[in-house]
Amino acid sequence: PTVEEMEHLDMDLLVASGKEKVVMIETGAKEVPEELIFEGIKEAHKSAQQIITLIEEFTKEAGKEKKVVSELEEKIEEALLAEVSKIVKEKIEAALFDNEHPWHEATGDMIKRDLTTQYKENLTPQIISGIFDKVAKEILHETVLEKQKRVDGRGMEEIRPLSMEVGLLPRTHGSAVFQRGDTQVLSVTTLGAPSLEQTLDGMEGERKRRFMHHYNMSINPFSVGEAKRLGAPNRRDIGHGALVEKALNAIIPTVENFPYAIRVVSEVLAANASTSQAAVCSTTLALLNAGVPLVNPVAGIAMGLFSNDKKTQVVTDMRAVEDFYGEMDFKVAGTKVGVTAIQMDTKLEGLTFEVIEEALRQGKIARVEILSQMEKAIPAVGPLSPHAPRVEILHIKPEEIGMLIGPGGKNINGIIAKTGAGIDIEDDGTVMVSGTDSDGVDRAIEAIQGMFKTFTVGEELTGKVVRLAPFGAFVELSPGKDGLVHISQMAPGHVEKPEDVVSEGQEVKVRVTDVTPEGKIGLSMLFGADIKPESENRPSGGGAGFRPRPSFGDRPRRPFGAGGGRSSGGRSPSGFNRDRSGGSRDRGGNRGGFNR
């Protein structure tokens, strides 16, 4: 598909294939059923055969013989290999079947160090490591394939015990902790103005990233019982964070329904395999706790594989040791409706279609089970946190953007300074007002609306005198909108100075006598028999009395302050398309989550 077509695809499926088997799968999808995913994988494998044939023809002409790699047994005396293998097996089995102390990578490292010290005169650390991995793999395969049990006693499709909690961090916008067995992940959600979305400049040009997910494990070495130097997120952290983001992108509400920039950080507190899929679950819970109306909740699970010449066995919810010495890591995330992301890699030459189909089947069963437990933890979308910004959306005409900004940003910066609200403006005239102070947001909205409010001749209003001039007084009719009462319209008789009749800050009743095409408003303080029709025409030279409207030209439009928005409602008399319910602090109900 082309770049333009890919923006509207329901599934983006990448498959690496061999002649007979599938080597790798990477998928992002919009709740696509497993059956359709499987058909897509088969079609991709079929299409890859033309390329494989071309590679084979090229290899015949330019290929070289592969180097022969010696086997481990060829480097070690048979008696010594048997002795070391026996000791290794005893130590591994003792550690594997210890339910009180779960196996970590550090467990294997300790055993290897002990053996290296014991046989330092006969064997190198590399050979010891080779023997260890060979024996460990044999033990795992025998336990699963021959004894039909797993190291922790679970069934092949059984998930480890689940526990989860939402809202445990009171000051954040949303938080949740998800635990599956010995794997535990804490996710924290932060909501911000749309202007805070990330701008990415890539090979395809500039794009916006509104939903951001970051995954931290390498900076949490305690999660695997280690103490080591802390550094920047590594390649694994970045990859896992991107996978979780891909799994949730399809169910993030549109900017029209929830115009916030959203960032979630997942901290791995304890790791025993499948931390990325635990992060999918904890992120979903944290988003719902923050009041984000997800299309559907998402959960993730990882499947492993053990096989020999006679048998294959897919296992659900791998532990770390099953990941290390198994042959497949098949991560699948999705909703009750369908799949949103898949990432599969294997240590074999490839997977058969039967194994892939079985992994998809087991993944769906496990995913639905986890989602049912998540539903108990948070049945529906939670209310917006009082610490999150309140957001409102207004709509003005694109040609009115310059008037809102003002010369050098004077108008909009003045509103921001007075109200403390953030204001963002889009090129289509969408104005997003946000802030943690609800009163400030209301005042900013009134000021913006006032700038574009229309008045008709004959309309009677009450306004406040904001400035006096030798020729009259300026009266504020609405926030940001003033009119001029000419000195001849202040009293029935002659008025020497405006100060003789009014003072700044005084509220006066006025009547609209004139509205120019430029939007300037003429006012009168005369009513009834006192009206002077002959002097209500636009005052000669009155242009000096009205505030001149600046010419803005093609000034570039920039977001001001920090704000967000809500989806708009009906058209109001003032010309604004605004949804007042957007400021509600309670975002529960049937706007997403589980109660669809």
Secondary structure by P-SEA (a helix, b strand, c coil): ccaaaaaccccbbbbbbccccccccccccccccaaaaaaaaaaaaaaaaaaaaaaaaaaacbbbbbbbbbcccccccaaaaaaaaaaaaaaaaaaaacccccccaaaaaaaaaaaaaaccccccaaaaaaaaaaaaaaaaaaaccccccccccccccccccccccccccccccccbbbbcccbbbbbbbbbbccccccccccccccccccbbbbbbccccccccccccccccccaaaaaaaaaaaaacccccccccccccbbbbbbbbcccccaaaaaaaaaaaaaaaaacccccbbbbbbbbbbbbcccbbbbbccccccccccccbbbbbbbccccccbbbbbcccccccaaaaaaaaaaaaaaaaaaaaaaaaaccccccccccbbbbbbbbcccccccccccccaaaaaaaaaaccbbbbbcccbbbbbbcccaaaaaaaaaaaaaacccccccbbbbbbbccccccbbbbbccccbbbbbccccccccccccccccccccbbbbbbbccccccbbbbbbcccccccccccccccccccccccbbbbbcccbbbbccccccccccccccccccccccccccccccccccccc
